[in-house]
Amino acid sequence: MKLYITTTSPYARLARIAVLEKGLADRVELVEAKTRTQASPYYTINPSGRVPCLVRDDGQIMEDSQLICAWLDTLDGKPRLMPEYRTGDWIYGRLEYHARSMLDGIAVWAREIRRPDNERSPGLTKHEIDRAVRMADFWEKEIGHPLMQGPINMAQMLLIAAVDMALHRGMGDLTSNRPKLAAWVQRVRQMPSVKATLPPGAS
Ligand SMILES: N[C@@H](CCC(=O)N[C@@H](CS)C(=O)NCC(=O)O)C(=O)O
């Protein structure tokens, strides 16, 4: 299989973490895609031009981190990255979507600050920074949940991708003055799959 990525994309990072967590590194070749480039050859593989995108051995393509992670998770018949959404008060699903919402906001911010100065919206960047701060406060309260402290799952993968993206792209350290979130981040950053998928130059 081929997994199209960029090394800086947090969404591609989720798929790369899934590959490592599921012991699939020898079955999945990582290929760097040229995104955001007019007439990129990558568009003939994935017409949306987004990463991640998985080209399966049967030639079918799958895009979107959620779908790719879910599919990779089932290959060994022992899915574990996405606990059942509906158990209890749908608690796992709620946690996962809070984490996704945080990452999506930080990704919008990162896209905005990459634009030339005269095209950038200060209102939008502030809106996304404020959202990230509120979400970090939320996680400071909720990070003790057993689903966030137990074996790695998609909610945890999304949260570490979000916090790291904010740090590496210059939004700031969202764990500052949030000791519970800071301790969680420090622990998760030690996981081999998380360490191995850091963007270039980050530590
Ligand atoms: N919902 C998608 C988001 C993927 C996404 O936005 N990827 C960005 C990189 S972080 C991308 O490929 N952008 C290229 C483009 O917009 O042309 C997922 O979860 O995979």
The ligand as an SDF file (V2000), in Angstrom:
LIG
                    3D

 20 19  0  0  0  0  0  0  0  0999 V2000
  -10.3330   16.1450    6.8790 N   0  0  0  0  0  0  0  0  0  0  0  0
   -9.0780   15.8270    6.2440 C   0  0  0  0  0  0  0  0  0  0  0  0
   -8.2080   17.0710    6.2290 C   0  0  0  0  0  0  0  0  0  0  0  0
   -6.9580   16.8700    5.3830 C   0  0  0  0  0  0  0  0  0  0  0  0
   -6.2440   18.1870    5.0800 C   0  0  0  0  0  0  0  0  0  0  0  0
   -6.8000   19.2820    5.2100 O   0  0  0  0  0  0  0  0  0  0  0  0
   -4.9780   18.0920    4.6590 N   0  0  0  0  0  0  0  0  0  0  0  0
   -4.2020   19.2670    4.2780 C   0  0  0  0  0  0  0  0  0  0  0  0
   -2.8250   19.2130    4.9190 C   0  0  0  0  0  0  0  0  0  0  0  0
   -2.8860   19.4850    6.6550 S   0  0  0  0  0  0  0  0  0  0  0  0
   -3.9710   19.2530    2.7820 C   0  0  0  0  0  0  0  0  0  0  0  0
   -3.7020   18.2130    2.2120 O   0  0  0  0  0  0  0  0  0  0  0  0
   -4.0470   20.4370    2.1320 N   0  0  0  0  0  0  0  0  0  0  0  0
   -3.7660   20.5610    0.7330 C   0  0  0  0  0  0  0  0  0  0  0  0
   -4.8070   21.3390    0.0130 C   0  0  0  0  0  0  0  0  0  0  0  0
   -5.7130   21.8810    0.6600 O   0  0  0  0  0  0  0  0  0  0  0  0
   -4.7300   21.4270   -1.2150 O   0  0  0  0  0  0  0  0  0  0  0  0
   -8.4140   14.6810    7.0020 C   0  0  0  0  0  0  0  0  0  0  0  0
   -8.7470   14.4510    8.1630 O   0  0  0  0  0  0  0  0  0  0  0  0
   -7.5840   13.9580    6.3980 O   0  0  0  0  0  0  0  0  0  0  0  0
  1  2  1  0
  2  3  1  0
  2 18  1  0
  3  4  1  0
  4  5  1  0
  5  6  2  0
  5  7  1  0
  7  8  1  0
  8  9  1  0
  8 11  1  0
  9 10  1  0
 11 12  2  0
 11 13  1  0
 13 14  1  0
 14 15  1  0
 15 16  2  0
 15 17  1  0
 18 19  2  0
 18 20  1  0
M  END
$$$$
